[in-house]
């Protein structure tokens, strides 16, 4: 049986990235990402819910995130889910935390903040000035205020044994 662990998120950073270096020299960058969902209830009331996720990345990506990302920036993150489990030393309770290990990131603001003064900004390892970053072509733009319909409840009687074609 095949397995798949893939996450794609678009949200805003909840805090500035924090860079650490392990004793072996591996760079680790961690930041928080918040994704908002706006929807209407069956009574017509508008509601908003926010999902917060911790994100970590390693190596060259950690350097890039630490250099270009700041609190409040919109970003597209691809990665995989990671579940950490441990026992609290103080209370002895079992704890767990779900986070994302980033494999790819795209900054969604129009230009890096230092480019606003007319200076050319270069991304690491790129020989030309960086172009404004945008949402990947395969994804629709995210406005943050889109009205989404509430999820439909699926009833077992809605299914038939006949194929839909």
Secondary structure as GFF3:
##gff-version 3
##sequence-region A 1 165
A	DSSP	beta_strand	7	13	.	.	.	ID=ss1
A	DSSP	beta_strand	18	21	.	.	.	ID=ss2
A	DSSP	beta_strand	27	40	.	.	.	ID=ss3
A	DSSP	beta_strand	46	58	.	.	.	ID=ss4
A	DSSP	alpha_helix	59	68	.	.	.	ID=ss5
A	DSSP	beta_strand	74	87	.	.	.	ID=ss6
A	DSSP	beta_strand	94	107	.	.	.	ID=ss7
A	DSSP	three_ten_helix	113	117	.	.	.	ID=ss8
A	DSSP	three_ten_helix	156	158	.	.	.	ID=ss9
###
